[in-house]
Amino acid sequence: MNTDTRSSSQPLELYQTEWCPASRRVRQRLTELDVTYLVRQVPVEREERLELLLRTGADSIPALVSEDGIVVVGEEEILPYLDRRFPEPAGAEAHRLKATKARKRELEEATRCLAPATH
């Protein structure tokens, strides 16, 4: 049975937000695994997450829906699910290194912005 969604006509769906650290880590792992997925942005307020609740049965993020309807909720469940499902391609380490450098640069820039003025 081929479980690689890269050959599937229906990609994975990731319910997430840009500000959520767990969502970022799941997006990063999907990128490392070279998996195609759709991003579904969810509202900040849990009581406004009706689409998420109807589709996944949960109101928390991240939530992943597979092409065959399997729902996996939470980073602690999603990351092992992805690792069981998809072999790690040769370029995964290069993605990890690039992401680490980008996060370091982002933190350095944020630190400079927060530093008190010296003039």
Number of C-alpha atoms within 10 A of each C-alpha: 3 7 10 14 18 13 11 12 8 14 18 22 18 25 23 25 18 11 9 12 13 17 20 16 14 22 20 16 20 20 16 19 21 20 17 17 20 13 14 16 15 21 14 12 8 14 9 12 16 15 15 21 14 10 15 19 13 19 21 16 21 28 25 29 20 15 16 9 12 10 17 21 19 16 19 12 13 19 17 10 13 18 13 10 14 15 11 15 10 11 12 16 13 11 17 15 11 11 14 12 12 12 12 12 12 12 12 12 11 11 11 11 10 9 8 8 7 4 3
